[in-house]
Amino acid sequence: MKTPSPRRSSDDRLFRLGTGFFALIVVLLVAGIGLELFRNSRLSIAKFGLNFWRTKTWDPVAGNFGALPFLWGTLYSAFLALLISTPIALGIAIFLSELSPKPLRTPLAFLTELLAAIPSIVYGLWGIFVLVPAVRALENVLPQWLRKTPLFSGPPVGVGMLAAALVLAVMVIPFTSSVAREVLRAVPATQREAAYALGATRWEAIQAALRYGRTGIFGAVILGLGRAIGETMAVTMVIGNNPQVSLSLFAPQYTMAAVIANEFTEAADDLYLNALIEIGLVLFVVTLIINVISRLLIWSVNRQVKVKAAAAEPVQRAREAA
């Protein structure tokens, strides 16, 4: 066996160091963003502390800032979007990976992923001209007794939490369905074959594949949650931008990304600016944590598949030898 030449070993080492340096730049960039956000929000953190996230008053004139309505609006809209988008995204992933005819599989996958390439401002315009009138019409046809309940109360203007959740759901679907489809494709064929061998129907075999890849599918849903939390422009255009904490689907509300986009240029003093940057800091941390969790879950599924495939290989060889 020939030993590698010193020059080749030196080139390999230099290549590893170069690529490692570029990977380190990404880590340093993320850390630098977090540090800069923290440094520019210290005034707000020092003055309000945790009360910043427990109070509802947002009064720039009086210098009194409470970000609870924005935190609530962000989490509530993201939760509603997941509630709407997850069944649809999983249905798309199951159809494309398990049921779709081969000639249709690639075009349908392309069209689904194309939704992720549409700019958010286009989604916002679509929401204003299509979803907002539809939500307004829905509210007008609801019975009066239902509109008095906390979940369906609010003025019939169309802009509000439901319109924002519907726009977010459409934007999240391609991300969740794409990752879930890759997870289902990573499930070994032996899982389905074993189910068929035991007399399972096609649906039961698909259920076995879903159970095998459930961790990765959950990671895909969490990845969609990260996308929903960070969305700005489309939500800003249809949510109503009213800082209040309400369970109503029709009430105009606010999100963290929306308040930063709307009010950053209007911040006339340091405290106001620091308060907005503190909102950005929390949004950055939450989105980072959610994306890390989703990637770890997806990675665990791929690793599990590789480990089981490596363990089954000696058994397969022994059977072939016999």
N, C-alpha and C positions, 0 to 999 in steps of 0.2 A: 504493500500500500504506500503510495507516494505521499510524502509529507508536504504540506503547502509551503510555498516559497515565502521567505521573509517579506518580500515586497507585497505579495497577495495578502498576507496576514496584516500588514500595515494598512493596506487599502481597506480591508474589511473593518479594521478597528476605526479608521477615520470615517468610514461610511456610517457605522453605528453611532459614533459621537455626533456626527452632523445631524442625522435624523433624530437622535435623542435631544439635541439642542432645540430643534424645531418643535418637538413635542413639549419641551419644557417652556417654550415661549407661550404656548396656549395656557398652560397652568398658571404661569406668571401673569398673563393677561387677565384671567378670571380673578386671581387674587388681587391684582391691582384695581380692578373695577370695584370689588367689594371694599377694599381699603379706602378708595377715594370717596365712595358713597358714605362710608362711616365718618370719614374726616369732615365731610361737608354737611353732616347732619348732627354734629355734636351739640350745637346750640339748642336744637329742639329736644334732643335726648336729655340734656342736662336740665332743661326747664320743666318738661312734662313727664319724663320717665315713662313708667308703664301706663300712666293715666292717658297718655296719647292714644293708646289702643283700647281704652275702656270708656271714653266719653264720646258724645255724639255732636258736640257743638263745633262747628267749623266757621269761625268768624275772623277773617283776615283783618278787618278794620279794628277790632278790639284786641287783636293778637292772641286770640284764644282758639287753639286747634285741638280737635279730637278726631281721630281717623277711624273710629268704629264703623260709621256708615260705609266707608270705602272698603274696609276689610270684609264686612258683611256682604256687600254687593258683589265683590269679587268671588268669594267662596260660594255664595248662593247661585249666581249665574253659572259658575263652572259646574256645580253639582247638578243643576237642572240640565245643562248641556250634556253631561255624561249620561244622565238618566234617559235622555232622548236618543243620543247618538250610539250608545253602546250596543243595544240590540240590533240596530241597523248595520253598524260596522261589523259585528260578529256574523250576521247573516250574509253580508257581502263576502267576508273572508271564507266562510264555510262553503258558499256556493262556488267561489272561484277555485278553491283548493280541492274540493271533494265532488262537486256535482256538475260543474260547468262543462259543456262540450269543448274539446280542445281548440277548434277554430274560433270560439268566442272568448276563450280564457284570456289571451293576451290583449285583444282590443278592450275588453271590459276592465281589465286591470289597469290599462293605460288611461282609460277615461276616468276611472275612480281616482287614480293618483293625480290626474290633471286638475282636480279640484284644489289640491294643495298649492298649485302654481298660480291660482287666481289671486290678484292683489286684494288686500283686505278692504281697500277703499271701494272696490267693485262690489264686494259683499255688502258693504255698508249702504251703497246706493240701491242694491237689490232689496235690502231690508227696508229702506225708506219707501220705495215705490211698490213693493209687493207684500212684504210681511206686515208692515205697520198697518196698511188698510185692512188686511185680513184679520189681524188681531183686534182692530177696532170693531170690525163687523162681528167677530166672535163675541166680544164683550156686549155688544148691543143686543144680541139675540139670547143672551143668557137670562134665565128667570130672575126676577127682582130679588127673590128670597136668597138665591145663590150669590148674587152680587153683594149681599150684605155680610157674607162670611169673610173672615180675614184673608183667606186665600184668593178670593176673586173680587175684592173691593178695589176701588180706584176709579179715577176719571176715565171716560171712554175716549182717550186720545190716541191709542195705538202704541205710542212709544212707552217702553217700560221693560220690566224684567223678562216677560215672556218673549217679546220680540228679540231681546238680546240673547236669551238662551237658545232660541231657534237658529239665529245666525251662527252662534258659537257651535251648535250641534253640527250644522252643515260643514263648518270649517274643520271640525275635529274628526269627522268620519274618515277622510282619506288616510290620516295618520294612524288611527287605531286599526282600521281594516288592513292596511298594508303590513303593519308589524304582526298582527294576528295571523294573517295569511302566511307570512314567513315562518311563524312558529308552527303552524299546522303542517307546513311542508317539511319542517325539520323532524316531525314525529316519524319514527321508523315505520316502514311498511309492515314490519312484523306485528305491530300492535293491531292493525286492522285485520291482517291475515289470521291472527290468533282469534280475534273476535268472530270472524267468518267461520273459522274451523269449529267454534263452539256453537254454531247455529244462529249467530246474531244476524239481525236485519241490517240493512245499510245504515239506517239511522242509529242503531245501537253501536255499530262500528264507528260511526262519526262521534258518538258520545264517548267512546273509549279513547279516541284521539284527543278530544277536548279535555278529558280528565288528565291525560298524559301531559298535555301542554298548558294546563290551567295556570301555572305560575307565570309563564311567558305571556299568556293572554291577559292576565291581570296586569303585568308590566306594560302591555300595549295600552290598556285602559288608563293606567297612571300617566303614561306618556301623553295621551290625549288630554288628561287633566292639566298637565303642565302647559300644553298649548293653549288651552282655554283660559287659564289664569293670566297668561301674559298678553292676550290679545288686546289691542288698543283701539284702532281707528273704527273698525266695524261696530264694536260695542258702543263706542262714544256716540255714534250717529243714531243709535236706536234705543238706548237705555233710558234716556230722559234727563240724566245728569242732575238729579236732585238728592242731596245728601241726607238720606233718611234710612232707618232700619225698619223694614216692613216685610211681612210674609207674603204680601199680595203679589200675584203674578202680573197685575196690570199697573201697579204703582211705578212711577218714574223713580229710578234709583241711580247709584253711582258706583264706579269701580276704582281701584287704585290706579290702574293704568290710565283711565279716562281723566281723572282729576289732574294727574301730572301733565297730560297732553293739553288740557284746557287752560290750566292756570299757571303753568311754569313761566310763560312770558309776562304774566301780570304780577308776579311776585315783586312787590315794591320794597321790601325790607329783608334783612338777613334772617329773621325768625321765620317769616313766611316761606322763604326759599329753603331753609333748613328743614322745615316741616314737610315740604314736598319731597325733598331728597331722602328724608327718613322713610317716607312711604315707598320710594323707589328702592331703598335698601332692603326693606322687608319683602317687597315683591321679588327682588333679585334672589334673596336667600331661599324663599319658599319655592320659587321656580327651579333653582339649582338642586335643592333637596329632592323635589319630586322627580326631576329628570334622572338624577343619580339612582334613586330607588328603582325606577322603571328599567334603566339599563342593567342594573344588577339582577333584577328578576329575569329579564330576557337572557342575560348571559348564563344564569344558572340553568335554564332549560337547555341551551346549546351544550353546556358542559355535561349535563346529565345524559344527553343523547350520545355524546362522544364516549363517555365512560362506559355506558352500557354496550355500545357497539364494540369497543375494545375488549370488553369482558366476554362478549359472545363470539368473537373471532376464533379463539382457540377451540371452542366447542364445535364450531362449523368446520374447522380444519380436521378435527378428529373424526367427525362424521364422514367427511369426504374421503379420508384415508381408510376408514373401515369399509 
